[in-house]
Amino acid sequence: MNLTPLITAGLEMALNRILYRDRGLKPARQRLNGKVLTLRLNEFSHPLVLVFSEQQLDVLADWQDRSDCTVITSLKTLPKLRDRQQLTPLIRSGELQVEGDLQVVQQFSALMDLAELDPAEYLAPWVGDIAAQGISQRSQQALRFFKGEVQRRQDYLGQAITEEWRVAPGSLELAWFSEEVDAMERSLEALDARLAQLEAK
């Protein structure tokens, strides 16, 4: 089953809600007007082509025309594009490859950065304002709890490793132990040789 049309339609709807409903984003949107940004994600066989216009954003999987900018990356790197400061480090590390006009991806990143991602606003048309607000608050609480748990476990692991290093022998102790083992081995060989001589007599 080809899920590409479903993915492009869902992404198009979400991005139009996020980027085209807020009038405050109009100046940032206008910089991208008429531009085409292609996202080639390692996890997908088809590219995602973002075609920006005055009124909306179209997301396509099949685009025969020229693209102003092509970004090659992975799905896990995609959320990092919201932070304009991360673009250069991502390109340097090889997590993000950019072909064509770099300004297009910079302007897209700036637009995403300016957009407010309030889950309650997007849930409200389906579940109502009060329920959407409740779901949003619970989600944020769960996310804070999850982040706290992750941090707590990282701290615990860090302390455990530090304690382990304190218990583990140092390099001088290892060298001494190795010399002692060698000396013991030589003594055993000498003893073995003497026993062999005594047996021969």
Residue pairs with C-beta under 8 A, 6 or more apart in sequence:
4 44
4 46
4 61
5 61
7 44
7 48
7 61
8 48
8 59
8 60
8 61
9 59
11 48
11 59
12 57
12 58
12 59
14 122
15 50
15 57
15 59
16 56
16 57
17 122
18 112
18 115
18 117
18 122
19 25
19 29
19 57
19 111
19 112
19 115
20 29
20 55
20 56
20 57
22 115
22 116
24 114
25 111
25 114
25 115
28 107
28 110
28 111
28 114
29 52
29 111
30 54
31 107
31 111
32 52
32 104
32 107
32 108
32 111
33 52
33 53
33 54
34 52
34 53
35 52
35 68
35 69
35 101
35 104
35 107
36 49
36 50
36 51
36 52
36 63
36 65
36 66
36 67
36 68
36 69
37 49
37 50
37 52
37 67
37 68
37 69
37 70
37 71
37 104
37 105
37 108
38 47
38 48
38 49
38 50
38 63
38 67
38 69
38 70
38 71
39 47
39 48
39 49
39 50
39 70
39 71
39 73
39 78
40 47
40 70
40 71
40 72
40 73
41 47
41 48
41 73
41 74
41 75
41 78
42 72
42 73
42 74
42 75
43 74
43 75
46 61
46 62
47 61
47 63
47 70
48 59
48 60
48 61
49 59
49 60
49 61
49 62
49 63
49 67
50 57
50 58
50 59
50 108
51 57
51 58
51 59
51 60
51 63
67 100
68 100
68 101
68 104
69 98
69 99
69 100
69 101
69 102
69 103
69 104
69 105
70 98
70 99
70 100
71 81
71 96
71 97
71 98
71 99
71 105
72 96
72 97
72 98
72 99
73 90
73 95
73 96
73 97
74 95
77 90
77 95
77 96
80 86
80 90
80 95
81 87
81 96
81 105
81 108
81 109
81 112
82 109
82 112
82 113
83 109
83 113
84 106
84 109
84 110
84 113
87 96
87 105
87 106
87 109
90 96
91 97
91 98
98 105
118 136
119 132
119 135
119 136
119 139
120 129
120 132
120 133
120 135
120 136
121 132
123 131
123 132
123 135
123 136
124 132
126 132
127 135
169 177
